[in-house]
Amino acid sequence: MKQRSCADYAEARSAYVDGYLQEAERQGLLAHLSDCAACREEVAALQRLRSLLTDSGRQALIPSQLADRLAAIAETDHEDGTAAGRGLLLKTVSLAGVAVMLVLITGVGYVAAPAERAGIADPTAAVRSDFAAVIAQLPLTSAGVAAALTVDPHRLRSGDADLGQDPTMAGPGLDQHQISAVLHKAQWATAQVPYSGVQQIVAPRDDQTTDQTTAADVSVDFAPGTGSQVAVRALDGTLTGSGTVPTPAASRIAASNQISTLSRAYKLTGVAGGTVLGRPVVRIEAWRRAPAANQPSAIWWVDTATGLVLRQQLFDDTGRLVLSARYTSLAIGANTAALAAQTQPQRPVGTPVTLLTRPLTTPLTTATFTTASAGELSSHGWFCQSELAGLQLVRLSADAPAEPGVLHMVYTDGLSTVSVFERRGRLADTPAASTWDPTLGAYRTDAMVNTATWQSGGAVFSVATDGPTGLRDTVVAALPHDQSDDRTTIGRIQAGWSRILHLLG
């Protein structure tokens, strides 16, 4: 492999001094500096220059001691008048003049530079919140799953969770017409069937050194038109989050489009004759069409009477379980208060039950666009595509209807959902609970929500998915990874003088 030269590290040296280098670049530069005295000296000089420009204040561009010294030299020259004195003076003034000009040139350029883009603090919590709000609107999931996705995964770390026994199916197979009818009934039930119960959500993970499984018990009490009251607990009973999840709205993401996308991307099979919690269910499986798989990508057990999804599992391409969601207790119908009371923590006698009214999530991106707006947004510099890594764009939203600072793009293959967030600015903090992955070129987190965040040019990208880590990695690879345009001290000076020359015509 060809070794990088000192010139190759020019931008990296300046970015290092300003604290803008990503971890992989930083490690590479430090390795070079350990063997290169010339580059170490240049880094030290850049640090002194930055300290002069920032620590002494923008209005004090010429240090007062230097100004006093120049004045004293000028006065001495006037009184002396000898040739030797003038020669020494000219040499001294020349050196001092160079110093003054250097400070003036760099200082004026530094001050005149356009304002830098705002620093973006850790976006992880906002990414989880917006992604959970999307999941809550999908036809084949539940408020319980959406609620669990909002919680910091560190609070849900767990050992092996009991996934329960898969129901035995003894009935006849279902044809495609019957399967379609079951899926559309499940979509309808999400917003129309009142129920109360406890759903256990488990995301098995193992990084070969530490058990990274996350799991939660989520109490859900749903009333159509009102939404779901939810409480998320770790498996040891610790409350980690509570609030309300709104009733799914068909206008958010067209459920029929979601189901048709699923039917195009996967081969669907079905069988009847099973029971979950004593209720008759049918099982629907989604199989990847190409390459042929010997393990379904997803399984849903759907209540025959109501259409509620009582149990679901999602697998990666190797057949490893990625996400499991199953009800451990459930009551269906309008009179669910008794079970709701049983699923809540025990309260002292006489303590009133307080209805939760605070939303569990407060999405950052609330201004919605039609997917037809993708082209226009792309023409304004956003990386907005109608298709990404084989997934279809199904939703667009932003933090403002005009001149947005954040764009949220939702993609799906009908089974897994991927959110892509693009923010204008620079990443100021390392995302919490994340690990830098040099192959991925991003900070990654593997949990109930698999996330990745990185700087690309003047934007920060974040990806979140409830699908396998491989799906996240494929999407990340399809997105931009441009060199950061964060201005270093030298870059800021250049930008300032460019602006001055432009204004002067």
C-alpha positions in Angstrom: 0.0 0.0 0.0 1.3 3.4 -0.9 2.3 5.5 2.1 0.6 8.9 2.3 2.9 11.9 2.0 3.0 15.0 4.3 1.2 16.9 1.6 -1.7 14.3 1.7 -2.2 15.2 5.4 -2.3 19.0 4.9 -6.1 19.3 5.4 -6.1 16.7 8.1 -3.5 18.7 10.1 -5.6 21.8 10.1 -8.8 19.8 10.8 -7.1 18.1 13.7 -6.2 21.4 15.4 -9.8 22.5 15.1 -11.2 19.2 16.4 -13.1 18.3 13.3 -11.4 15.0 12.3 -13.5 11.9 12.5 -12.0 9.0 14.5 -10.6 7.0 11.6 -8.8 10.1 10.1 -7.6 11.2 13.5 -6.0 7.8 14.2 -4.3 7.8 10.8 -2.9 11.3 11.3 -1.6 10.5 14.8 0.2 7.5 13.5 1.9 9.8 10.8 2.8 12.5 13.4 4.5 9.9 15.6 7.1 9.5 12.8 7.2 13.0 11.3 8.8 15.8 13.1 8.1 18.3 10.4 4.3 17.7 10.5 4.4 17.8 14.3 6.0 21.3 14.1 3.4 22.5 11.6 0.6 21.2 13.9 2.2 23.1 16.8 2.4 26.3 14.6 -1.3 25.9 13.7 -2.2 25.5 17.3 -0.3 28.7 18.2 -2.0 30.5 15.3 -5.5 29.3 16.4 -4.8 30.4 20.0 -3.7 33.8 18.8 -6.9 34.3 16.8 -9.4 32.9 19.3 -8.0 33.5 22.8 -6.9 37.1 22.4 -10.3 38.2 21.1 -11.4 39.3 17.6 -11.1 43.0 18.4 -7.5 42.7 19.6 -5.9 41.6 16.3 -2.6 43.4 17.0 -1.3 42.6 20.5 -0.9 45.8 22.5 2.7 45.0 23.5 3.7 44.6 19.9 2.1 48.0 19.1 3.9 49.7 22.0 7.2 48.2 20.8 6.7 49.4 17.3 5.9 52.9 18.5 9.1 52.9 20.7 11.2 51.8 17.8 9.9 54.6 15.6 10.6 57.2 18.3 14.2 55.9 18.7 14.8 56.1 15.0 13.6 59.8 14.9 16.0 60.7 17.8 19.0 58.7 16.6 19.4 59.5 12.9 22.6 57.5 12.5 23.1 55.2 9.6 23.8 52.2 11.8 20.7 53.0 13.9 18.6 53.3 10.7 20.0 50.0 9.4 19.1 48.2 12.7 15.8 49.9 12.8 14.9 48.9 9.2 15.7 45.3 10.0 13.7 45.4 13.2 10.8 47.2 11.6 10.9 44.8 8.7 10.6 41.8 11.0 7.9 43.5 13.0 6.1 44.5 9.9 5.9 41.0 8.7 4.5 39.9 12.1 1.9 42.7 11.9 0.9 41.9 8.3 0.6 38.2 9.2 -1.7 39.0 12.1 -3.7 41.5 10.0 -4.2 39.2 7.0 -5.1 36.1 9.1 -7.2 38.1 11.6 -9.2 40.0 9.0 -9.9 36.8 7.0 -10.9 35.0 10.2 -13.4 37.6 11.2 -14.8 38.2 7.7 -15.6 34.5 7.1 -19.3 33.7 6.8 -20.9 32.1 9.9 -20.2 28.4 10.3 -23.0 25.9 10.2 -24.5 25.1 13.5 -23.1 22.2 15.4 -25.5 19.2 15.8 -25.6 17.6 19.2 -26.0 13.9 19.6 -29.0 13.1 17.3 -29.7 9.6 18.6 -32.7 10.3 20.8 -34.4 12.4 18.1 -33.8 9.7 15.6 -35.4 7.0 17.8 -38.4 9.3 18.5 -39.1 10.1 14.9 -38.5 6.5 13.8 -40.9 5.2 16.5 -43.6 7.7 15.4 -43.3 6.1 11.9 -43.5 2.6 13.2 -46.6 3.4 15.1 -48.4 4.2 11.8 -47.6 0.9 10.1 -50.3 -1.8 9.5 -48.4 -4.9 10.7 -46.9 -3.7 14.0 -48.2 -2.3 17.3 -48.0 0.6 19.7 -46.0 -1.6 22.0 -43.2 -2.1 19.5 -43.2 1.6 18.7 -43.0 2.4 22.4 -40.1 0.1 23.1 -38.1 1.6 20.2 -38.1 5.1 21.9 -36.2 3.9 25.0 -32.4 4.2 25.4 -31.2 0.6 24.6 -28.8 0.7 27.6 -31.8 0.8 29.9 -33.2 -2.4 28.3 -30.1 -4.6 28.3 -31.0 -8.1 29.3 -29.8 -11.6 29.4 -31.6 -14.3 27.5 -35.4 -13.6 27.3 -38.0 -16.2 27.1 -39.3 -16.1 23.6 -42.2 -18.5 24.2 -43.1 -21.6 22.2 -44.2 -21.1 18.6 -47.9 -22.2 18.2 -48.5 -25.5 16.4 -50.5 -24.9 13.2 -52.8 -27.8 12.2 -55.2 -26.2 9.8 -55.3 -25.9 6.0 -53.0 -23.7 3.9 -54.3 -20.2 2.7 -54.4 -19.0 -0.9 -53.2 -15.6 -2.0 -56.7 -14.1 -1.9 -57.1 -15.3 1.7 -53.6 -14.0 2.7 -54.4 -10.6 1.3 -57.7 -10.5 3.2 -55.9 -11.4 6.5 -53.3 -8.6 5.9 -55.9 -6.0 5.2 -57.9 -7.0 8.2 -54.8 -6.7 10.3 -54.3 -3.2 8.9 -57.9 -2.3 9.8 -57.6 -3.8 13.3 -54.6 -1.6 14.2 -56.8 1.5 14.4 -60.2 0.0 15.2 -60.0 -2.8 17.7 -59.9 -1.8 21.4 -57.7 -4.0 23.6 -55.5 -4.0 26.7 -52.5 -6.2 27.5 -48.8 -6.7 27.9 -46.5 -7.2 25.0 -42.9 -8.5 25.4 -40.5 -7.1 22.8 -37.1 -8.8 22.4 -34.2 -7.9 20.1 -31.6 -10.7 20.4 -28.0 -9.5 19.8 -24.6 -10.9 20.6 -21.3 -9.2 19.8 -19.4 -12.4 20.8 -18.0 -10.7 23.9 -21.0 -9.1 25.7 -24.6 -10.0 25.6 -26.3 -7.1 23.8 -29.9 -8.4 23.9 -32.5 -5.7 24.6 -35.9 -6.6 25.9 -39.0 -4.9 27.4 -42.4 -5.5 28.7 -44.9 -2.9 27.3 -48.3 -2.4 28.9 -50.8 -1.2 26.3 -54.3 0.1 26.7 -55.8 1.1 23.3 -59.1 2.9 22.5 -59.9 3.8 18.9 -59.7 7.5 18.3 -58.0 8.1 21.6 -54.8 6.2 21.0 -52.7 3.9 23.3 -51.6 4.5 26.8 -48.3 2.7 27.1 -45.7 2.0 29.8 -42.3 0.5 29.0 -40.5 -1.6 31.5 -37.2 -3.5 31.5 -37.6 -7.2 32.3 -36.7 -6.5 36.0 -39.8 -4.3 36.2 -38.0 -0.9 36.1 -40.2 1.7 34.4 -38.2 3.3 31.5 -40.9 5.3 29.7 -44.6 6.0 29.5 -47.0 8.2 27.6 -49.5 8.0 24.8 -49.2 6.8 21.2 -51.7 8.2 18.7 -54.1 6.1 16.8 -52.6 5.1 13.5 -53.7 7.4 10.7 -54.1 5.9 7.2 -53.1 9.2 5.7 -49.6 9.1 7.2 -48.5 6.0 5.2 -50.9 4.3 2.9 -51.4 0.9 4.4 -52.6 -0.6 1.1 -49.3 0.6 -0.5 -47.3 -1.0 2.3 -49.1 -4.3 1.8 -48.8 -4.3 -2.0 -45.1 -3.5 -1.7 -44.7 -6.4 0.7 -46.5 -8.7 -1.8 -44.2 -7.6 -4.6 -41.0 -8.0 -2.7 -41.8 -11.3 -0.9 -43.5 -14.5 -1.5 -46.3 -14.8 1.0 -47.6 -18.1 2.4 -50.2 -18.8 5.1 -51.7 -21.6 7.2 -54.6 -21.7 9.7 -55.3 -23.9 12.8 -53.2 -22.4 15.6 -53.9 -20.7 18.9 -52.2 -17.8 20.8 -53.4 -17.1 24.4 -56.4 -19.3 23.7 -57.4 -17.4 20.6 -57.6 -19.0 17.1 -54.9 -17.5 14.8 -53.6 -17.9 11.2 -49.8 -17.7 10.5 -48.6 -15.6 7.6 -45.0 -15.9 6.4 -42.9 -13.7 4.1 -40.2 -15.4 2.1 -37.5 -13.5 0.2 -37.9 -14.2 -3.6 -34.3 -13.9 -4.6 -32.0 -15.4 -3.6 -34.2 -18.3 -2.5 -34.3 -18.7 1.3 -34.9 -21.7 3.5 -36.1 -19.5 6.4 -38.9 -16.9 6.2 -37.9 -13.3 6.6 -41.0 -12.6 8.9 -43.8 -14.4 10.5 -47.1 -13.0 11.8 -49.7 -14.8 13.9 -53.0 -12.9 13.3 -56.1 -13.2 15.4 -58.8 -14.8 13.3 -61.7 -12.9 14.9 -60.3 -9.4 15.1 -57.2 -9.2 12.9 -54.9 -8.1 15.7 -51.3 -9.3 15.2 -50.7 -11.3 18.4 -47.2 -12.4 17.7 -44.5 -11.5 15.2 -40.9 -12.4 14.4 -38.4 -10.8 12.0 -35.3 -12.6 10.8 -32.1 -11.6 8.9 -30.8 -13.3 5.8 -29.0 -16.0 7.8 -32.2 -17.0 9.6 -31.1 -15.3 12.9 -34.0 -13.8 14.9 -33.8 -10.0 14.8 -37.0 -8.9 16.6 -39.7 -10.8 18.5 -43.0 -9.2 19.7 -45.7 -11.3 21.5 -48.6 -10.6 23.9 -48.2 -12.4 27.2 -51.6 -11.2 28.4 -54.5 -9.7 26.4 -58.1 -8.7 26.6 -60.0 -7.5 23.5 -63.1 -5.4 23.6 -64.4 -2.2 25.2 -64.4 -3.5 28.8 -60.7 -3.9 29.3 -60.3 -1.9 32.5 -59.8 -5.0 34.7 -56.9 -6.3 32.8 -55.4 -2.9 32.4 -55.3 -2.5 36.2 -53.6 -5.9 36.4 -50.9 -5.0 33.9 -50.0 -1.8 35.8 -47.6 -1.6 38.9 -49.4 -2.2 42.2 -50.6 1.1 43.7 -51.4 1.8 47.4 -55.1 1.3 48.2 -57.0 4.5 47.5 -54.5 5.9 45.0 -56.4 7.2 42.0 -55.5 5.9 38.5 -54.0 8.8 36.5 -54.6 8.7 32.7 -51.5 9.5 30.8 -51.9 12.4 28.4 -48.2 13.2 27.6 -47.2 11.9 24.1 -44.5 9.2 24.3 -42.7 10.7 21.3 -42.5 14.3 20.1 -41.3 14.0 16.5 -38.9 16.7 15.3 -40.1 16.4 11.6 -43.8 17.3 11.6 -44.0 19.2 8.3 -45.1 16.6 5.7 -44.4 16.5 2.0 -45.7 14.2 -0.7 -43.3 11.7 -2.1 -43.6 13.5 -5.4 -41.6 16.3 -3.8 -38.4 14.2 -3.8 -37.2 15.6 -7.1 -37.7 19.2 -6.0 -35.9 18.6 -2.7 -33.1 16.9 -4.5 -32.7 19.9 -6.8 -32.2 22.0 -3.6 -29.3 20.0 -2.5 -31.0 17.3 -0.4 -30.0 13.6 -1.0 -33.6 12.6 -1.6 -34.3 9.6 -3.9 -37.5 7.8 -4.7 -35.7 4.5 -4.3 -32.7 3.6 -2.1 -30.9 0.3 -1.9 -34.0 -1.5 -3.4 -36.4 0.2 -1.0 -39.3 2.5 -2.0 -39.8 6.0 -0.6 -43.1 6.1 1.3 -42.9 9.2 3.4 -41.2 12.6 3.5 -41.2 15.1 6.4 -39.1 17.9 7.7 -38.8 20.2 10.6 -40.2 23.2 8.7 -42.3 23.5 5.5 -40.0 26.1 4.1 -36.1 26.1 4.3 -35.9 23.0 6.4 -32.9 22.1 8.4 -33.8 18.4 8.8 -35.3 16.1 6.2 -36.7 12.7 7.2 -37.1 10.1 4.4 -38.9 6.8 5.1 -38.2 3.7 2.9 -39.6 0.2 3.0 -39.7 -3.1 1.1 -43.1 -3.7 2.8 -41.4 -5.7 5.6 -38.5 -3.7 7.1 -38.7 0.1 7.5 -35.7 2.4 7.2 -35.6 6.1 8.2 -32.9 8.3 6.7 -32.3 11.7 8.3 -30.3 14.5 6.7 -29.4 17.5 8.8 -27.6 20.6 7.6 -24.6 21.3 9.9 -21.8 19.4 11.5 -21.7 16.6 14.1 -20.6 18.2 17.3 -20.8 15.1 19.6 -20.1 11.4 19.3 -23.6 9.7 19.3 -24.4 8.0 22.7 -23.9 4.3 23.1 -22.3 4.1 19.6 -19.2 2.6 18.3 -17.1 3.9 15.4 -17.1 1.4 12.5 -14.3 2.2 10.0 -15.7 -0.2 7.4 -19.2 1.4 7.6 -17.7 4.9 8.0 -20.2 5.7 10.7 -21.0 5.5 14.4 -23.2 2.4 14.8 -25.6 1.1 17.5 -27.1 -2.4 17.3 -30.3 -2.8 19.4 -34.0 -2.8 18.9 -33.4 0.1 16.5 -30.2 -0.4 14.5 -28.7 3.1 13.9 -25.8 4.7 12.1 -24.6 8.4 12.1 -21.9 10.1 10.2 -20.7 13.4 8.7 -20.8 13.8 4.9 -19.8 17.2 3.5 -21.9 19.9 5.2 -24.6 17.4 6.4 -25.0 14.8 9.1 -26.8 11.6 8.0 -28.5 9.2 10.4 -30.1 5.8 9.5 -32.5 3.9 11.7 -34.2 0.6 11.0 -36.1 -2.2 12.8 -34.6 -4.6 10.2 -31.4 -6.5 10.3 -28.0 -4.8 10.7 -27.1 -5.9 7.2 -30.0 -3.9 5.8 -28.8 -0.8 7.7 -25.3 -1.3 6.4 -26.5 -1.6 2.8 -28.5 1.6 3.1 -25.5 3.4 4.7 -23.2 2.3 1.8 -25.7 3.8 -0.7 -25.7 7.2 0.9 -23.0 10.0 0.6 -19.8 9.9 2.5 -18.2 13.1 1.2 -15.2 14.7 2.9 -16.3 17.0 5.6 -16.4 20.7 4.6 -16.1 21.9 8.2 -13.9 24.9 8.0 -10.5 24.7 9.7 -8.7 27.8 10.9 -6.8 28.0 7.5 -10.1 27.3 5.6 -11.9 30.0 7.6 -9.2 32.5 6.7 -9.4 31.6 3.1 -13.2 31.8 3.1 -13.1 35.2 4.8 -10.8 36.7 2.1 -12.8 35.1 -0.6 -15.8 36.9 0.8 -14.0 40.2 1.0 -12.7 40.0 -2.6 -16.2 39.1 -3.8 -17.7 42.1 -2.0 -15.1 44.4 -3.5 -16.0 43.1 -7.0 
